[in-house]
């Protein structure tokens, strides 16, 4: 099953809700991933551009998009990004497929 990285930032209203009522968000995200027939791997909170990062598996990109829609629908996120991850084996296969293609960069005028 393909793996995906999610990166999200909370809206100020979500930060206020966390302060008013501290809560564990992991169980809800895990349940949603499993409801969409995916496999939850991790959810971590971080400092910097994003407030949370997670990794999950899904049967396909459509399922990953459905997760993005479902998570964004409540409006508590300021930003959300999904990145499809390639395994080392998939990346090796991509290298082998690209080998010998000899693509040329655009010519300078």
Jmol script that loads the backbone (N, CA, C; Angstrom):
load data "model"
ATOM      1  N   UNK A   1       0.838  -1.172   0.000  1.00  0.00           N
ATOM      2  CA  UNK A   1       0.000   0.000   0.000  1.00  0.00           C
ATOM      3  C   UNK A   1       0.889   1.244   0.000  1.00  0.00           C
ATOM      4  N   UNK A   2       0.557   2.248  -0.807  1.00  0.00           N
ATOM      5  CA  UNK A   2       1.347   3.480  -0.813  1.00  0.00           C
ATOM      6  C   UNK A   2       1.343   4.173   0.553  1.00  0.00           C
ATOM      7  N   UNK A   3       2.446   4.858   0.832  1.00  0.00           N
ATOM      8  CA  UNK A   3       2.578   5.610   2.089  1.00  0.00           C
ATOM      9  C   UNK A   3       2.500   7.102   1.792  1.00  0.00           C
ATOM     10  N   UNK A   4       1.988   7.847   2.761  1.00  0.00           N
ATOM     11  CA  UNK A   4       1.798   9.283   2.611  1.00  0.00           C
ATOM     12  C   UNK A   4       2.261  10.006   3.866  1.00  0.00           C
ATOM     13  N   UNK A   5       2.818  11.180   3.652  1.00  0.00           N
ATOM     14  CA  UNK A   5       3.192  12.091   4.728  1.00  0.00           C
ATOM     15  C   UNK A   5       2.167  13.210   4.737  1.00  0.00           C
ATOM     16  N   UNK A   6       1.635  13.536   5.910  1.00  0.00           N
ATOM     17  CA  UNK A   6       0.784  14.710   6.022  1.00  0.00           C
ATOM     18  C   UNK A   6       1.496  15.729   6.906  1.00  0.00           C
ATOM     19  N   UNK A   7       1.323  16.999   6.556  1.00  0.00           N
ATOM     20  CA  UNK A   7       1.868  18.104   7.329  1.00  0.00           C
ATOM     21  C   UNK A   7       0.733  19.110   7.472  1.00  0.00           C
ATOM     22  N   UNK A   8       0.443  19.513   8.695  1.00  0.00           N
ATOM     23  CA  UNK A   8      -0.675  20.421   8.913  1.00  0.00           C
ATOM     24  C   UNK A   8      -0.348  21.458   9.969  1.00  0.00           C
ATOM     25  N   UNK A   9      -1.027  22.584   9.858  1.00  0.00           N
ATOM     26  CA  UNK A   9      -0.925  23.652  10.848  1.00  0.00           C
ATOM     27  C   UNK A   9      -2.331  23.972  11.335  1.00  0.00           C
ATOM     28  N   UNK A  10      -2.451  24.161  12.634  1.00  0.00           N
ATOM     29  CA  UNK A  10      -3.740  24.477  13.223  1.00  0.00           C
ATOM     30  C   UNK A  10      -4.082  25.953  13.059  1.00  0.00           C
ATOM     31  N   UNK A  11      -5.358  26.245  12.925  1.00  0.00           N
ATOM     32  CA  UNK A  11      -5.856  27.615  12.939  1.00  0.00           C
ATOM     33  C   UNK A  11      -5.803  28.128  14.381  1.00  0.00           C
ATOM     34  N   UNK A  12      -5.766  29.433  14.575  1.00  0.00           N
ATOM     35  CA  UNK A  12      -5.745  29.973  15.937  1.00  0.00           C
ATOM     36  C   UNK A  12      -6.904  29.466  16.802  1.00  0.00           C
ATOM     37  N   UNK A  13      -8.068  29.252  16.222  1.00  0.00           N
ATOM     38  CA  UNK A  13      -9.206  28.761  17.005  1.00  0.00           C
ATOM     39  C   UNK A  13      -8.947  27.361  17.553  1.00  0.00           C
ATOM     40  N   UNK A  14      -8.213  26.537  16.813  1.00  0.00           N
ATOM     41  CA  UNK A  14      -7.875  25.193  17.300  1.00  0.00           C
ATOM     42  C   UNK A  14      -6.887  25.285  18.459  1.00  0.00           C
ATOM     43  N   UNK A  15      -5.918  26.185  18.356  1.00  0.00           N
ATOM     44  CA  UNK A  15      -4.965  26.372  19.457  1.00  0.00           C
ATOM     45  C   UNK A  15      -5.705  26.804  20.723  1.00  0.00           C
ATOM     46  N   UNK A  16      -6.673  27.698  20.572  1.00  0.00           N
ATOM     47  CA  UNK A  16      -7.467  28.137  21.726  1.00  0.00           C
ATOM     48  C   UNK A  16      -8.260  26.974  22.308  1.00  0.00           C
ATOM     49  N   UNK A  17      -8.798  26.117  21.448  1.00  0.00           N
ATOM     50  CA  UNK A  17      -9.559  24.952  21.920  1.00  0.00           C
ATOM     51  C   UNK A  17      -8.663  23.989  22.687  1.00  0.00           C
ATOM     52  N   UNK A  18      -7.428  23.797  22.226  1.00  0.00           N
ATOM     53  CA  UNK A  18      -6.492  22.909  22.935  1.00  0.00           C
ATOM     54  C   UNK A  18      -6.175  23.445  24.330  1.00  0.00           C
ATOM     55  N   UNK A  19      -6.045  24.753  24.447  1.00  0.00           N
ATOM     56  CA  UNK A  19      -5.745  25.347  25.743  1.00  0.00           C
ATOM     57  C   UNK A  19      -6.962  25.238  26.667  1.00  0.00           C
ATOM     58  N   UNK A  20      -8.138  25.509  26.121  1.00  0.00           N
ATOM     59  CA  UNK A  20      -9.361  25.453  26.923  1.00  0.00           C
ATOM     60  C   UNK A  20      -9.700  24.033  27.363  1.00  0.00           C
ATOM     61  N   UNK A  21      -9.418  23.074  26.467  1.00  0.00           N
ATOM     62  CA  UNK A  21      -9.742  21.671  26.762  1.00  0.00           C
ATOM     63  C   UNK A  21      -8.660  20.788  26.138  1.00  0.00           C
ATOM     64  N   UNK A  22      -7.579  20.509  26.865  1.00  0.00           N
ATOM     65  CA  UNK A  22      -6.523  19.641  26.321  1.00  0.00           C
ATOM     66  C   UNK A  22      -7.105  18.299  25.873  1.00  0.00           C
ATOM     67  N   UNK A  23      -6.645  17.834  24.714  1.00  0.00           N
ATOM     68  CA  UNK A  23      -7.199  16.615  24.133  1.00  0.00           C
ATOM     69  C   UNK A  23      -6.186  15.878  23.275  1.00  0.00           C
ATOM     70  N   UNK A  24      -6.330  14.567  23.232  1.00  0.00           N
ATOM     71  CA  UNK A  24      -5.475  13.703  22.414  1.00  0.00           C
ATOM     72  C   UNK A  24      -6.116  13.568  21.037  1.00  0.00           C
ATOM     73  N   UNK A  25      -5.432  14.007  19.997  1.00  0.00           N
ATOM     74  CA  UNK A  25      -5.966  13.965  18.633  1.00  0.00           C
ATOM     75  C   UNK A  25      -5.584  12.682  17.894  1.00  0.00           C
ATOM     76  N   UNK A  26      -4.684  11.898  18.435  1.00  0.00           N
ATOM     77  CA  UNK A  26      -4.158  10.723  17.740  1.00  0.00           C
ATOM     78  C   UNK A  26      -5.259   9.695  17.477  1.00  0.00           C
ATOM     79  N   UNK A  27      -6.061   9.396  18.469  1.00  0.00           N
ATOM     80  CA  UNK A  27      -7.101   8.358  18.311  1.00  0.00           C
ATOM     81  C   UNK A  27      -8.076   8.712  17.200  1.00  0.00           C
ATOM     82  N   UNK A  28      -8.464   9.975  17.103  1.00  0.00           N
ATOM     83  CA  UNK A  28      -9.401  10.391  16.057  1.00  0.00           C
ATOM     84  C   UNK A  28      -8.819  10.258  14.666  1.00  0.00           C
ATOM     85  N   UNK A  29      -7.566  10.653  14.510  1.00  0.00           N
ATOM     86  CA  UNK A  29      -6.910  10.540  13.199  1.00  0.00           C
ATOM     87  C   UNK A  29      -6.734   9.068  12.825  1.00  0.00           C
ATOM     88  N   UNK A  30      -6.301   8.274  13.793  1.00  0.00           N
ATOM     89  CA  UNK A  30      -6.119   6.836  13.546  1.00  0.00           C
ATOM     90  C   UNK A  30      -7.432   6.200  13.128  1.00  0.00           C
ATOM     91  N   UNK A  31      -8.511   6.525  13.802  1.00  0.00           N
ATOM     92  CA  UNK A  31      -9.822   5.976  13.482  1.00  0.00           C
ATOM     93  C   UNK A  31     -10.260   6.369  12.072  1.00  0.00           C
ATOM     94  N   UNK A  32     -10.024   7.618  11.696  1.00  0.00           N
ATOM     95  CA  UNK A  32     -10.389   8.081  10.357  1.00  0.00           C
ATOM     96  C   UNK A  32      -9.606   7.339   9.285  1.00  0.00           C
ATOM     97  N   UNK A  33      -8.304   7.199   9.481  1.00  0.00           N
ATOM     98  CA  UNK A  33      -7.467   6.472   8.509  1.00  0.00           C
ATOM     99  C   UNK A  33      -7.975   5.046   8.338  1.00  0.00           C
ATOM    100  N   UNK A  34      -8.272   4.387   9.447  1.00  0.00           N
ATOM    101  CA  UNK A  34      -8.752   2.998   9.391  1.00  0.00           C
ATOM    102  C   UNK A  34     -10.141   2.908   8.768  1.00  0.00           C
ATOM    103  N   UNK A  35     -10.990   3.898   9.009  1.00  0.00           N
ATOM    104  CA  UNK A  35     -12.330   3.923   8.410  1.00  0.00           C
ATOM    105  C   UNK A  35     -12.239   4.004   6.892  1.00  0.00           C
ATOM    106  N   UNK A  36     -11.193   4.670   6.407  1.00  0.00           N
ATOM    107  CA  UNK A  36     -10.971   4.795   4.962  1.00  0.00           C
ATOM    108  C   UNK A  36     -10.130   3.639   4.408  1.00  0.00           C
ATOM    109  N   UNK A  37      -9.997   2.576   5.191  1.00  0.00           N
ATOM    110  CA  UNK A  37      -9.272   1.360   4.807  1.00  0.00           C
ATOM    111  C   UNK A  37      -7.778   1.566   4.640  1.00  0.00           C
ATOM    112  N   UNK A  38      -7.241   2.524   5.405  1.00  0.00           N
ATOM    113  CA  UNK A  38      -5.808   2.764   5.410  1.00  0.00           C
ATOM    114  C   UNK A  38      -5.191   2.178   6.662  1.00  0.00           C
ATOM    115  N   UNK A  39      -3.899   2.401   6.789  1.00  0.00           N
ATOM    116  CA  UNK A  39      -3.167   1.932   7.970  1.00  0.00           C
ATOM    117  C   UNK A  39      -2.426   3.120   8.569  1.00  0.00           C
ATOM    118  N   UNK A  40      -2.747   3.431   9.812  1.00  0.00           N
ATOM    119  CA  UNK A  40      -2.117   4.530  10.540  1.00  0.00           C
ATOM    120  C   UNK A  40      -0.721   4.112  10.969  1.00  0.00           C
ATOM    121  N   UNK A  41       0.277   4.962  10.745  1.00  0.00           N
ATOM    122  CA  UNK A  41       1.635   4.675  11.202  1.00  0.00           C
ATOM    123  C   UNK A  41       2.054   5.584  12.343  1.00  0.00           C
ATOM    124  N   UNK A  42       1.901   6.899  12.183  1.00  0.00           N
ATOM    125  CA  UNK A  42       2.352   7.797  13.249  1.00  0.00           C
ATOM    126  C   UNK A  42       1.706   9.166  13.113  1.00  0.00           C
ATOM    127  N   UNK A  43       1.683   9.877  14.226  1.00  0.00           N
ATOM    128  CA  UNK A  43       1.250  11.267  14.260  1.00  0.00           C
ATOM    129  C   UNK A  43       2.099  11.947  15.328  1.00  0.00           C
ATOM    130  N   UNK A  44       2.819  12.968  14.932  1.00  0.00           N
ATOM    131  CA  UNK A  44       3.702  13.675  15.845  1.00  0.00           C
ATOM    132  C   UNK A  44       3.437  15.172  15.771  1.00  0.00           C
ATOM    133  N   UNK A  45       3.636  15.830  16.874  1.00  0.00           N
ATOM    134  CA  UNK A  45       3.464  17.272  16.946  1.00  0.00           C
ATOM    135  C   UNK A  45       4.838  17.916  16.913  1.00  0.00           C
ATOM    136  N   UNK A  46       4.935  19.076  16.279  1.00  0.00           N
ATOM    137  CA  UNK A  46       6.262  19.646  16.061  1.00  0.00           C
ATOM    138  C   UNK A  46       6.238  21.166  16.147  1.00  0.00           C
ATOM    139  N   UNK A  47       7.417  21.730  16.164  1.00  0.00           N
ATOM    140  CA  UNK A  47       7.610  23.165  16.161  1.00  0.00           C
ATOM    141  C   UNK A  47       8.045  23.568  14.763  1.00  0.00           C
ATOM    142  N   UNK A  48       7.716  24.755  14.358  1.00  0.00           N
ATOM    143  CA  UNK A  48       8.135  25.217  13.044  1.00  0.00           C
ATOM    144  C   UNK A  48       6.951  25.528  12.155  1.00  0.00           C
ATOM    145  N   UNK A  49       7.140  25.363  10.855  1.00  0.00           N
ATOM    146  CA  UNK A  49       6.107  25.710   9.876  1.00  0.00           C
ATOM    147  C   UNK A  49       4.818  24.908  10.074  1.00  0.00           C
ATOM    148  N   UNK A  50       4.953  23.645  10.467  1.00  0.00           N
ATOM    149  CA  UNK A  50       3.787  22.784  10.686  1.00  0.00           C
ATOM    150  C   UNK A  50       3.667  22.444  12.161  1.00  0.00           C
ATOM    151  N   UNK A  51       2.429  22.222  12.601  1.00  0.00           N
ATOM    152  CA  UNK A  51       2.172  21.843  13.987  1.00  0.00           C
ATOM    153  C   UNK A  51       2.113  20.339  14.174  1.00  0.00           C
ATOM    154  N   UNK A  52       1.808  19.631  13.110  1.00  0.00           N
ATOM    155  CA  UNK A  52       1.652  18.179  13.192  1.00  0.00           C
ATOM    156  C   UNK A  52       2.118  17.531  11.893  1.00  0.00           C
ATOM    157  N   UNK A  53       2.758  16.368  12.023  1.00  0.00           N
ATOM    158  CA  UNK A  53       3.127  15.548  10.870  1.00  0.00           C
ATOM    159  C   UNK A  53       2.659  14.126  11.147  1.00  0.00           C
ATOM    160  N   UNK A  54       2.252  13.458  10.099  1.00  0.00           N
ATOM    161  CA  UNK A  54       1.794  12.090  10.257  1.00  0.00           C
ATOM    162  C   UNK A  54       2.164  11.258   9.056  1.00  0.00           C
ATOM    163  N   UNK A  55       2.189   9.955   9.252  1.00  0.00           N
ATOM    164  CA  UNK A  55       2.439   9.019   8.160  1.00  0.00           C
ATOM    165  C   UNK A  55       1.357   7.962   8.216  1.00  0.00           C
ATOM    166  N   UNK A  56       0.792   7.665   7.042  1.00  0.00           N
ATOM    167  CA  UNK A  56      -0.218   6.621   6.944  1.00  0.00           C
ATOM    168  C   UNK A  56      -0.103   5.917   5.605  1.00  0.00           C
ATOM    169  N   UNK A  57      -0.705   4.760   5.522  1.00  0.00           N
ATOM    170  CA  UNK A  57      -0.789   4.018   4.267  1.00  0.00           C
ATOM    171  C   UNK A  57      -2.232   4.077   3.795  1.00  0.00           C
ATOM    172  N   UNK A  58      -2.420   4.105   2.488  1.00  0.00           N
ATOM    173  CA  UNK A  58      -3.765   4.104   1.914  1.00  0.00           C
ATOM    174  C   UNK A  58      -3.740   3.263   0.645  1.00  0.00           C
ATOM    175  N   UNK A  59      -4.889   2.707   0.282  1.00  0.00           N
ATOM    176  CA  UNK A  59      -4.929   1.872  -0.921  1.00  0.00           C
ATOM    177  C   UNK A  59      -4.545   2.623  -2.194  1.00  0.00           C
ATOM    178  N   UNK A  60      -4.814   3.951  -2.235  1.00  0.00           N
ATOM    179  CA  UNK A  60      -4.558   4.713  -3.462  1.00  0.00           C
ATOM    180  C   UNK A  60      -4.623   6.212  -3.174  1.00  0.00           C
ATOM    181  N   UNK A  61      -4.324   7.013  -4.200  1.00  0.00           N
ATOM    182  CA  UNK A  61      -4.327   8.466  -4.057  1.00  0.00           C
ATOM    183  C   UNK A  61      -5.727   9.015  -3.795  1.00  0.00           C
ATOM    184  N   UNK A  62      -6.749   8.370  -4.331  1.00  0.00           N
ATOM    185  CA  UNK A  62      -8.122   8.812  -4.099  1.00  0.00           C
ATOM    186  C   UNK A  62      -8.443   8.740  -2.606  1.00  0.00           C
ATOM    187  N   UNK A  63      -8.010   7.677  -1.951  1.00  0.00           N
ATOM    188  CA  UNK A  63      -8.226   7.529  -0.519  1.00  0.00           C
ATOM    189  C   UNK A  63      -7.458   8.595   0.255  1.00  0.00           C
ATOM    190  N   UNK A  64      -6.233   8.882  -0.162  1.00  0.00           N
ATOM    191  CA  UNK A  64      -5.450   9.941   0.493  1.00  0.00           C
ATOM    192  C   UNK A  64      -6.142  11.291   0.332  1.00  0.00           C
ATOM    193  N   UNK A  65      -6.722  11.546  -0.834  1.00  0.00           N
ATOM    194  CA  UNK A  65      -7.459  12.792  -1.060  1.00  0.00           C
ATOM    195  C   UNK A  65      -8.718  12.838  -0.198  1.00  0.00           C
ATOM    196  N   UNK A  66      -9.393  11.701  -0.046  1.00  0.00           N
ATOM    197  CA  UNK A  66     -10.579  11.638   0.813  1.00  0.00           C
ATOM    198  C   UNK A  66     -10.211  11.969   2.258  1.00  0.00           C
ATOM    199  N   UNK A  67      -9.079  11.468   2.707  1.00  0.00           N
ATOM    200  CA  UNK A  67      -8.616  11.783   4.064  1.00  0.00           C
ATOM    201  C   UNK A  67      -8.375  13.282   4.202  1.00  0.00           C
ATOM    202  N   UNK A  68      -7.737  13.879   3.204  1.00  0.00           N
ATOM    203  CA  UNK A  68      -7.470  15.324   3.236  1.00  0.00           C
ATOM    204  C   UNK A  68      -8.781  16.107   3.311  1.00  0.00           C
ATOM    205  N   UNK A  69      -9.764  15.714   2.527  1.00  0.00           N
ATOM    206  CA  UNK A  69     -11.056  16.395   2.554  1.00  0.00           C
ATOM    207  C   UNK A  69     -11.723  16.259   3.920  1.00  0.00           C
ATOM    208  N   UNK A  70     -11.727  15.044   4.447  1.00  0.00           N
ATOM    209  CA  UNK A  70     -12.372  14.789   5.741  1.00  0.00           C
ATOM    210  C   UNK A  70     -11.707  15.564   6.868  1.00  0.00           C
ATOM    211  N   UNK A  71     -10.381  15.609   6.865  1.00  0.00           N
ATOM    212  CA  UNK A  71      -9.651  16.292   7.936  1.00  0.00           C
ATOM    213  C   UNK A  71      -9.813  17.809   7.833  1.00  0.00           C
ATOM    214  N   UNK A  72      -9.902  18.324   6.624  1.00  0.00           N
ATOM    215  CA  UNK A  72     -10.034  19.767   6.439  1.00  0.00           C
ATOM    216  C   UNK A  72     -11.456  20.281   6.627  1.00  0.00           C
ATOM    217  N   UNK A  73     -12.446  19.437   6.487  1.00  0.00           N
ATOM    218  CA  UNK A  73     -13.854  19.860   6.523  1.00  0.00           C
ATOM    219  C   UNK A  73     -14.252  20.629   7.786  1.00  0.00           C
ATOM    220  N   UNK A  74     -13.784  20.241   8.980  1.00  0.00           N
ATOM    221  CA  UNK A  74     -14.205  20.975  10.177  1.00  0.00           C
ATOM    222  C   UNK A  74     -13.683  22.414  10.256  1.00  0.00           C
ATOM    223  N   UNK A  75     -12.664  22.751   9.475  1.00  0.00           N
ATOM    224  CA  UNK A  75     -12.159  24.117   9.437  1.00  0.00           C
ATOM    225  C   UNK A  75     -11.160  24.492  10.523  1.00  0.00           C
ATOM    226  N   UNK A  76     -10.619  23.530  11.227  1.00  0.00           N
ATOM    227  CA  UNK A  76      -9.680  23.822  12.325  1.00  0.00           C
ATOM    228  C   UNK A  76      -8.224  23.905  11.874  1.00  0.00           C
ATOM    229  N   UNK A  77      -7.974  23.651  10.591  1.00  0.00           N
ATOM    230  CA  UNK A  77      -6.598  23.692  10.089  1.00  0.00           C
ATOM    231  C   UNK A  77      -6.360  24.947   9.256  1.00  0.00           C
ATOM    232  N   UNK A  78      -5.192  25.515   9.419  1.00  0.00           N
ATOM    233  CA  UNK A  78      -4.760  26.664   8.619  1.00  0.00           C
ATOM    234  C   UNK A  78      -4.146  26.191   7.310  1.00  0.00           C
ATOM    235  N   UNK A  79      -3.435  25.044   7.373  1.00  0.00           N
ATOM    236  CA  UNK A  79      -2.827  24.474   6.162  1.00  0.00           C
ATOM    237  C   UNK A  79      -2.752  22.959   6.298  1.00  0.00           C
ATOM    238  N   UNK A  80      -2.705  22.294   5.155  1.00  0.00           N
ATOM    239  CA  UNK A  80      -2.634  20.825   5.121  1.00  0.00           C
ATOM    240  C   UNK A  80      -1.945  20.431   3.824  1.00  0.00           C
ATOM    241  N   UNK A  81      -0.997  19.531   3.919  1.00  0.00           N
ATOM    242  CA  UNK A  81      -0.249  19.079   2.739  1.00  0.00           C
ATOM    243  C   UNK A  81      -0.120  17.565   2.800  1.00  0.00           C
ATOM    244  N   UNK A  82      -0.345  16.919   1.658  1.00  0.00           N
ATOM    245  CA  UNK A  82      -0.153  15.474   1.533  1.00  0.00           C
ATOM    246  C   UNK A  82       0.989  15.236   0.558  1.00  0.00           C
ATOM    247  N   UNK A  83       1.931  14.393   0.931  1.00  0.00           N
ATOM    248  CA  UNK A  83       3.046  14.038   0.060  1.00  0.00           C
ATOM    249  C   UNK A  83       3.095  12.522  -0.068  1.00  0.00           C
ATOM    250  N   UNK A  84       3.073  12.021  -1.287  1.00  0.00           N
ATOM    251  CA  UNK A  84       3.194  10.582  -1.543  1.00  0.00           C
ATOM    252  C   UNK A  84       4.647  10.201  -1.332  1.00  0.00           C
ATOM    253  N   UNK A  85       4.883   9.186  -0.525  1.00  0.00           N
ATOM    254  CA  UNK A  85       6.240   8.724  -0.234  1.00  0.00           C
ATOM    255  C   UNK A  85       6.577   7.509  -1.090  1.00  0.00           C
ATOM    256  N   UNK A  86       7.811   7.435  -1.526  1.00  0.00           N
ATOM    257  CA  UNK A  86       8.307   6.278  -2.270  1.00  0.00           C
ATOM    258  C   UNK A  86       9.222   5.471  -1.363  1.00  0.00           C
ATOM    259  N   UNK A  87       9.073   4.181  -1.388  1.00  0.00           N
ATOM    260  CA  UNK A  87       9.973   3.305  -0.637  1.00  0.00           C
ATOM    261  C   UNK A  87      11.338   3.300  -1.327  1.00  0.00           C
ATOM    262  N   UNK A  88      12.367   2.860  -0.632  1.00  0.00           N
ATOM    263  CA  UNK A  88      13.677   2.751  -1.292  1.00  0.00           C
ATOM    264  C   UNK A  88      13.601   1.875  -2.554  1.00  0.00           C
ATOM    265  N   UNK A  89      12.816   0.802  -2.511  1.00  0.00           N
ATOM    266  CA  UNK A  89      12.676  -0.074  -3.676  1.00  0.00           C
ATOM    267  C   UNK A  89      11.990   0.656  -4.831  1.00  0.00           C
ATOM    268  N   UNK A  90      10.950   1.435  -4.534  1.00  0.00           N
ATOM    269  CA  UNK A  90      10.262   2.195  -5.587  1.00  0.00           C
ATOM    270  C   UNK A  90      11.198   3.235  -6.205  1.00  0.00           C
ATOM    271  N   UNK A  91      12.014   3.877  -5.371  1.00  0.00           N
ATOM    272  CA  UNK A  91      12.947   4.867  -5.895  1.00  0.00           C
ATOM    273  C   UNK A  91      14.002   4.209  -6.778  1.00  0.00           C
ATOM    274  N   UNK A  92      14.461   3.021  -6.386  1.00  0.00           N
ATOM    275  CA  UNK A  92      15.407   2.279  -7.216  1.00  0.00           C
ATOM    276  C   UNK A  92      14.765   1.923  -8.557  1.00  0.00           C
ATOM    277  N   UNK A  93      13.511   1.506  -8.528  1.00  0.00           N
ATOM    278  CA  UNK A  93      12.800   1.194  -9.776  1.00  0.00           C
ATOM    279  C   UNK A  93      12.684   2.434 -10.662  1.00  0.00           C
ATOM    280  N   UNK A  94      12.444   3.602 -10.052  1.00  0.00           N
ATOM    281  CA  UNK A  94      12.367   4.847 -10.819  1.00  0.00           C
ATOM    282  C   UNK A  94      13.712   5.165 -11.465  1.00  0.00           C
ATOM    283  N   UNK A  95      14.796   4.947 -10.725  1.00  0.00           N
ATOM    284  CA  UNK A  95      16.132   5.185 -11.279  1.00  0.00           C
ATOM    285  C   UNK A  95      16.373   4.281 -12.480  1.00  0.00           C
ATOM    286  N   UNK A  96      16.010   3.019 -12.330  1.00  0.00           N
ATOM    287  CA  UNK A  96      16.216   2.054 -13.406  1.00  0.00           C
ATOM    288  C   UNK A  96      15.372   2.404 -14.627  1.00  0.00           C
ATOM    289  N   UNK A  97      14.163   2.885 -14.401  1.00  0.00           N
ATOM    290  CA  UNK A  97      13.289   3.252 -15.509  1.00  0.00           C
ATOM    291  C   UNK A  97      13.815   4.493 -16.231  1.00  0.00           C
ATOM    292  N   UNK A  98      14.403   5.418 -15.472  1.00  0.00           N
ATOM    293  CA  UNK A  98      14.937   6.648 -16.055  1.00  0.00           C
ATOM    294  C   UNK A  98      16.284   6.441 -16.750  1.00  0.00           C
ATOM    295  N   UNK A  99      16.971   5.367 -16.379  1.00  0.00           N
ATOM    296  CA  UNK A  99      18.300   5.103 -16.924  1.00  0.00           C
ATOM    297  C   UNK A  99      18.249   5.043 -18.448  1.00  0.00           C
ATOM    298  N   UNK A 100      19.141   5.804 -19.077  1.00  0.00           N
ATOM    299  CA  UNK A 100      19.258   5.764 -20.528  1.00  0.00           C
ATOM    300  C   UNK A 100      18.262   6.645 -21.268  1.00  0.00           C
ATOM    301  N   UNK A 101      17.450   7.426 -20.555  1.00  0.00           N
ATOM    302  CA  UNK A 101      16.480   8.265 -21.253  1.00  0.00           C
ATOM    303  C   UNK A 101      17.122   9.480 -21.907  1.00  0.00           C
ATOM    304  N   UNK A 102      18.253   9.951 -21.349  1.00  0.00           N
ATOM    305  CA  UNK A 102      19.026  11.049 -21.936  1.00  0.00           C
ATOM    306  C   UNK A 102      18.222  12.296 -22.218  1.00  0.00           C
ATOM    307  N   UNK A 103      17.374  12.708 -21.304  1.00  0.00           N
ATOM    308  CA  UNK A 103      16.589  13.928 -21.443  1.00  0.00           C
ATOM    309  C   UNK A 103      17.520  15.135 -21.450  1.00  0.00           C
ATOM    310  N   UNK A 104      17.297  16.057 -22.351  1.00  0.00           N
ATOM    311  CA  UNK A 104      18.129  17.252 -22.480  1.00  0.00           C
ATOM    312  C   UNK A 104      17.421  18.459 -21.885  1.00  0.00           C
ATOM    313  N   UNK A 105      18.181  19.274 -21.164  1.00  0.00           N
ATOM    314  CA  UNK A 105      17.656  20.524 -20.618  1.00  0.00           C
ATOM    315  C   UNK A 105      17.381  21.497 -21.773  1.00  0.00           C
ATOM    316  N   UNK A 106      16.506  22.491 -21.557  1.00  0.00           N
ATOM    317  CA  UNK A 106      16.246  23.471 -22.609  1.00  0.00           C
ATOM    318  C   UNK A 106      17.532  24.200 -23.014  1.00  0.00           C
ATOM    319  N   UNK A 107      17.618  24.509 -24.280  1.00  0.00           N
ATOM    320  CA  UNK A 107      18.797  25.226 -24.790  1.00  0.00           C
ATOM    321  C   UNK A 107      18.676  26.702 -24.437  1.00  0.00           C
ATOM    322  N   UNK A 108      19.807  27.288 -24.059  1.00  0.00           N
ATOM    323  CA  UNK A 108      19.829  28.725 -23.761  1.00  0.00           C
ATOM    324  C   UNK A 108      19.872  29.494 -25.073  1.00  0.00           C
ATOM    325  N   UNK A 109      19.087  30.586 -25.126  1.00  0.00           N
ATOM    326  CA  UNK A 109      18.957  31.382 -26.347  1.00  0.00           C
ATOM    327  C   UNK A 109      20.120  32.201 -26.632  1.00  0.00           C
TER     328      UNK A 109
END
end "model"
wireframe off; spacefill off
backbone 0.3
color backbone group
